[in-house]
Amino acid sequence: MKLTFTSRFLGFTPYSQAEELQLKTASEVRTTGRGTVLGVEHPAVITLGVRGRRELDVVTSSEEQSEIEIVSCRRGGQATLHSPGQLVIYPLLPVRQWGMGSRELIELLERVTSDLLATEGVVVKKFGDEPGLYSERGKLVFFGLRIDRGVSSHGLAINVANDLQLFRHIRSCGVARQNLDSLLFQGVTKSSETLFASWCTHLAEALRERSQLRPEVDRSSVSL
């Protein structure tokens, strides 16, 4: 089977708008069997996954909370935070049609992300059973996925040049005051768009190896 996908970098996009686009795109992916990967940056927003609880996972005052949107979503996990300078990647892939289970999907995304960071000279690893990837300084990559009717959605976030102080508003993935890192602190100054394009190249290579066929990757930039 030929595992193909298109990729689009949407730039600065409100979270609700990206969520609507994911729903629409997932329907198309089910029909065509061809994946779509979206790359975005969001305005400051706290998202609560299916295990997230506002009273437990949002830890700042009401006055501070009013400055940041708080939304519940259907991805796995608890609380995370997106803000300008963080690259958020939404892989909408027909995993059922591709014969890929949830564990294999997570391992694929972890590998692709680790390979991308390695090309930038940043070594990451997992930390026990905790979701995410960590450098020697702290957590750098966050994962939160959903598979609905055979198609994956939501995905991962990479701290590129975002304000890490904003994470004080949450218990990130259930952990308060977690050590964090960003690519900027690691000396990487590439834009989110450039890193997204590279991430998609690594994904195409991983899928090629899996299928023994070269995926066709179409890239285009769109704005909403």
C-alpha positions in Angstrom: 0.0 0.0 0.0 1.2 3.5 -0.9 1.2 5.7 2.2 0.8 9.2 1.0 0.0 12.6 2.6 -0.1 16.3 1.8 1.2 18.9 4.1 0.1 22.5 4.8 1.5 25.1 7.0 -1.3 27.4 8.2 0.8 29.9 10.2 -0.8 31.8 13.1 -4.3 30.2 13.5 -6.8 30.4 16.4 -7.2 27.0 18.1 -11.0 26.8 17.4 -10.4 27.4 13.7 -7.7 24.7 13.5 -10.0 22.3 15.4 -12.8 22.9 12.8 -10.4 22.3 10.0 -9.3 19.0 11.6 -12.9 17.8 11.6 -13.4 18.7 8.0 -10.1 17.3 6.9 -10.5 14.0 8.8 -13.7 13.3 6.8 -11.8 13.8 3.6 -9.0 11.6 4.8 -11.5 8.7 5.5 -12.8 9.0 2.0 -9.5 9.3 0.1 -7.2 7.2 2.2 -4.6 10.0 1.8 -3.3 11.7 4.9 -3.0 15.4 5.6 -0.5 17.0 8.0 -1.2 20.5 9.3 1.4 22.8 10.9 0.3 25.8 12.9 1.1 28.3 15.7 -1.6 29.2 18.1 -2.4 32.3 20.2 -2.0 31.5 23.9 -4.5 28.8 24.8 -4.8 26.1 27.5 -6.3 22.9 26.2 -7.7 20.2 28.5 -7.7 16.6 27.1 -10.2 13.9 28.1 -8.4 13.4 31.4 -8.0 17.1 32.1 -9.8 18.9 34.9 -9.9 22.7 35.0 -10.0 22.8 38.8 -6.9 20.5 39.0 -4.8 21.3 36.0 -5.2 25.1 35.7 -3.2 26.5 38.6 -3.2 30.3 38.3 -5.6 32.9 39.6 -8.9 33.8 37.9 -7.4 37.2 36.8 -4.4 35.5 35.1 -6.7 32.8 33.6 -8.8 35.5 31.9 -5.8 36.4 29.7 -5.5 32.9 28.2 -8.3 31.0 26.5 -9.2 27.6 28.1 -10.7 24.9 25.9 -11.7 21.3 26.4 -10.9 19.0 23.5 -11.2 15.3 22.7 -7.5 14.4 22.5 -5.8 12.1 25.0 -4.0 13.4 28.1 -4.6 16.3 30.5 -3.5 19.9 30.2 -1.1 21.5 27.8 -0.5 25.0 26.6 0.1 26.5 23.1 1.4 29.9 22.4 3.2 31.9 19.6 6.5 30.4 18.8 5.5 26.8 19.5 5.1 24.5 16.5 1.9 22.4 16.7 1.6 19.6 14.2 -1.7 17.8 13.5 -1.2 14.5 11.6 -4.6 13.5 10.1 -3.7 10.0 8.9 -5.9 7.1 7.8 -4.3 4.7 10.3 -6.9 2.0 9.9 -6.6 1.9 6.2 -2.8 1.9 6.6 -3.0 -1.1 9.0 -1.4 1.0 11.8 -2.4 0.7 15.5 -2.3 3.4 18.1 0.9 2.3 19.6 2.6 2.1 16.3 1.4 5.6 15.4 2.8 7.1 18.6 6.1 5.3 18.1 6.2 6.6 14.5 5.6 10.2 15.6 8.1 10.0 18.4 10.7 8.6 15.9 10.0 11.2 13.3 10.3 14.0 15.9 13.5 12.6 17.4 15.0 12.4 13.9 14.1 16.0 13.2 15.6 17.2 16.4 18.8 15.1 15.9 19.4 16.9 12.5 19.3 20.1 14.5 21.9 18.7 17.0 19.3 18.2 19.8 19.2 14.8 21.5 15.9 13.8 23.2 14.7 10.8 25.0 11.6 9.5 26.7 11.3 9.8 30.5 9.8 6.6 31.9 6.1 6.3 30.9 5.6 10.0 30.7 4.3 11.2 27.3 6.6 13.5 25.5 10.3 13.9 24.6 12.9 15.4 26.9 16.3 17.0 26.4 18.8 17.2 29.2 17.2 20.6 30.2 13.6 19.5 30.3 10.5 18.7 28.3 10.7 19.8 24.7 7.9 17.9 22.9 4.3 17.2 23.9 2.0 14.5 22.5 -1.8 14.2 22.7 -3.6 12.2 20.0 -7.1 11.0 19.1 -8.2 8.2 16.7 -11.8 8.5 15.6 -13.2 6.1 13.0 -9.8 5.1 11.8 -8.3 8.6 11.4 -5.8 10.2 13.8 -6.1 13.9 14.8 -4.6 16.4 17.3 -0.9 15.4 17.6 2.2 17.1 19.0 3.7 20.4 19.9 7.4 21.4 19.8 8.7 24.3 21.9 10.6 26.3 19.3 10.8 29.9 20.5 7.7 30.2 22.7 7.6 31.9 26.1 8.1 29.0 28.6 7.0 31.1 31.5 3.4 30.7 30.3 3.5 27.0 31.4 3.2 28.2 35.0 -0.6 28.5 34.3 -1.0 24.7 34.2 0.1 21.3 35.5 1.6 20.2 32.2 0.4 16.6 31.5 -0.4 16.4 35.2 3.0 17.7 36.5 3.3 21.1 38.1 6.4 23.3 37.6 8.0 20.9 35.2 11.5 21.6 33.8 11.0 22.8 30.2 13.2 23.4 27.2 12.9 25.0 23.7 14.9 24.9 20.5 15.8 28.5 20.9 17.6 27.6 24.2 19.4 24.9 22.3 20.7 27.4 19.8 18.3 26.5 17.0 16.9 29.7 15.3 14.9 28.2 12.4 11.3 29.2 11.9 8.4 26.9 12.7 7.5 26.8 9.0 11.0 25.5 8.1 11.0 23.0 10.9 7.6 21.8 9.9 8.7 21.2 6.3 11.7 19.2 7.6 9.4 17.2 10.0 7.2 16.2 7.0 10.3 15.1 5.1 11.2 12.8 8.0 7.6 11.5 8.1 7.7 10.7 4.4 10.9 8.8 4.8 9.6 6.8 7.7 6.4 5.9 5.8 8.5 5.0 2.8 10.5 2.6 4.9 7.3 1.1 6.3 5.6 0.5 3.0 8.7 0.0 0.9 7.2 2.6 -1.5 8.1 6.3 -1.7 5.2 8.5 -0.5 4.2 11.4 -2.6 4.3 14.5 -0.4 2.7 17.6 -1.7 3.4 20.8 0.2 1.6 24.1 0.0 1.1 27.1 2.2 -2.4 28.3 2.9 -3.9 30.9 5.2 -7.3 30.8 6.9 
